[in-house]
Amino acid sequence: MLKRKVETSSFEELIKKNKEEILKDKEELEKIEKRLDEKYLASLK
């Protein structure tokens, strides 16, 4: 069985990239939630 050597720097870059993507997703979800809240409040009037 072959063992692959994982370079530390590329692994760290991958983690950093994933964190950035998660933060972007979180921001998008917050925007959607805000829009939904605004629509809900508008429907109550």
Backbone as a chain_set.jsonl record, in Angstrom:
{"seq": "MLKRKVETSSFEELIKKNKEEILKDKEELEKIEKRLDEKYLASLK", "coords": {"N": [[0.839, -1.189, 0.0], [0.554, 2.177, -0.856], [1.862, 5.054, 0.676], [0.799, 8.309, 1.094], [2.31, 11.454, 1.217], [1.315, 14.166, 2.988], [1.499, 17.51, 2.491], [2.175, 19.949, 4.874], [1.753, 22.711, 4.552], [-0.008, 22.872, 2.345], [-2.187, 21.583, 3.395], [-2.896, 23.303, 5.455], [-3.592, 25.501, 3.918], [-5.837, 24.508, 2.655], [-7.6, 24.194, 4.813], [-7.841, 26.881, 5.548], [-9.069, 27.916, 3.24], [-11.483, 26.523, 3.315], [-12.58, 27.567, 5.677], [-12.949, 30.22, 4.894], [-14.862, 29.882, 2.884], [-16.982, 28.875, 4.389], [-17.523, 31.094, 5.996], [-18.406, 32.88, 4.027], [-20.706, 31.534, 3.196], [-22.171, 31.69, 5.549], [-22.598, 34.438, 5.727], [-24.238, 34.787, 3.48], [-26.475, 33.281, 4.247], [-27.324, 34.805, 6.421], [-28.104, 37.138, 5.094], [-30.275, 36.149, 3.633], [-31.967, 35.343, 5.718], [-32.51, 37.851, 6.832], [-33.929, 39.069, 4.748], [-36.163, 37.375, 4.668], [-37.222, 37.853, 7.206], [-37.906, 40.557, 6.915], [-39.863, 40.369, 4.906], [-41.765, 38.852, 6.235], [-42.476, 40.558, 8.367], [-43.554, 42.632, 6.87], [-45.772, 41.37, 5.855], [-47.389, 41.213, 8.04], [-48.504, 43.654, 8.404]], "CA": [[0.0, 0.0, 0.0], [1.336, 3.403, -0.946], [1.556, 6.116, 1.646], [0.942, 9.644, 0.515], [2.781, 12.477, 2.146], [0.501, 15.378, 2.917], [2.298, 18.675, 2.853], [1.526, 20.73, 5.922], [1.319, 24.015, 4.054], [-1.19, 22.735, 1.498], [-3.273, 21.211, 4.297], [-3.294, 24.548, 6.122], [-4.271, 26.327, 2.916], [-7.152, 23.908, 2.451], [-8.399, 24.56, 5.988], [-8.116, 28.32, 5.444], [-10.028, 28.09, 2.16], [-12.77, 26.026, 3.804], [-13.098, 28.543, 6.643], [-13.409, 31.386, 4.137], [-16.108, 29.51, 2.215], [-18.01, 28.771, 5.428], [-17.884, 32.464, 6.375], [-19.208, 33.438, 2.933], [-22.013, 30.887, 3.274], [-22.859, 32.237, 6.723], [-23.043, 35.785, 5.357], [-25.368, 34.638, 2.564], [-27.619, 32.836, 5.047], [-27.792, 35.95, 7.207], [-28.821, 38.025, 4.171], [-31.554, 35.502, 3.331], [-32.788, 35.442, 6.931], [-32.946, 39.242, 6.973], [-34.973, 39.285, 3.747], [-37.356, 36.656, 5.11], [-37.778, 38.596, 8.343], [-38.526, 41.776, 6.398], [-41.092, 39.988, 4.204], [-42.724, 38.412, 7.252], [-42.966, 41.754, 9.056], [-44.387, 43.37, 5.925], [-47.04, 40.647, 5.696], [-48.188, 41.407, 9.254], [-49.123, 44.99, 8.374]], "C": [[0.882, 1.251, 0.0], [0.897, 4.402, 0.107], [1.772, 7.451, 0.957], [1.388, 10.607, 1.594], [1.941, 13.733, 1.936], [1.363, 16.539, 3.374], [1.511, 19.534, 3.837], [0.974, 22.043, 5.371], [0.062, 23.894, 3.194], [-2.408, 22.359, 2.337], [-3.806, 22.447, 5.011], [-4.041, 25.471, 5.162], [-5.693, 25.822, 2.687], [-8.094, 24.268, 3.595], [-8.797, 26.031, 5.904], [-9.188, 28.589, 4.385], [-11.426, 27.651, 2.604], [-13.397, 27.001, 4.783], [-13.658, 29.756, 5.92], [-14.74, 31.095, 3.457], [-17.254, 29.418, 3.213], [-18.47, 30.158, 5.85], [-18.749, 33.123, 5.303], [-20.616, 32.863, 2.974], [-22.824, 31.459, 4.428], [-23.404, 33.628, 6.41], [-24.262, 35.719, 4.441], [-26.623, 34.214, 3.32], [-28.198, 33.98, 5.865], [-28.57, 36.931, 6.335], [-30.21, 37.468, 3.875], [-32.495, 35.603, 4.527], [-33.347, 36.855, 7.101], [-34.08, 39.543, 5.997], [-36.277, 38.608, 4.165], [-38.035, 37.372, 6.264], [-38.515, 39.842, 7.861], [-39.845, 41.464, 5.693], [-42.167, 39.573, 5.199], [-43.328, 39.615, 7.974], [-43.896, 42.564, 8.15], [-45.748, 42.693, 5.764], [-47.95, 40.823, 6.909], [-48.953, 42.719, 9.241], [-50.458, 44.969, 7.657]], "O": [[1.837, 1.352, 0.77], [-0.292, 4.563, 0.383], [2.8, 7.683, 0.32], [0.908, 10.575, 2.727], [1.878, 14.28, 0.835], [1.884, 16.551, 4.489], [0.326, 19.802, 3.64], [-0.148, 22.434, 5.692], [-0.839, 24.725, 3.301], [-3.529, 22.766, 2.029], [-5.017, 22.619, 5.155], [-5.001, 26.138, 5.547], [-6.63, 26.608, 2.545], [-9.254, 24.61, 3.365], [-9.948, 26.384, 6.158], [-10.1, 29.387, 4.602], [-12.42, 28.314, 2.31], [-14.603, 27.243, 4.735], [-14.717, 30.266, 6.284], [-15.638, 31.937, 3.446], [-18.373, 29.837, 2.917], [-19.664, 30.385, 6.042], [-19.704, 33.834, 5.617], [-21.598, 33.587, 2.811], [-24.027, 31.686, 4.296], [-24.531, 33.958, 6.779], [-25.206, 36.493, 4.598], [-27.71, 34.73, 3.061], [-29.416, 34.11, 5.99], [-29.574, 37.493, 6.772], [-31.197, 38.204, 3.864], [-33.677, 35.911, 4.371], [-34.509, 37.034, 7.466], [-35.066, 40.186, 6.357], [-37.357, 39.185, 4.035], [-39.26, 37.488, 6.305], [-39.608, 40.149, 8.335], [-40.827, 42.19, 5.852], [-43.341, 39.902, 5.027], [-44.542, 39.686, 8.168], [-44.9, 43.112, 8.607], [-46.759, 43.365, 5.561], [-49.157, 40.605, 6.811], [-49.929, 42.885, 9.972], [-51.113, 46.005, 7.54]]}, "num_chains": 1, "name": "protein.A"}
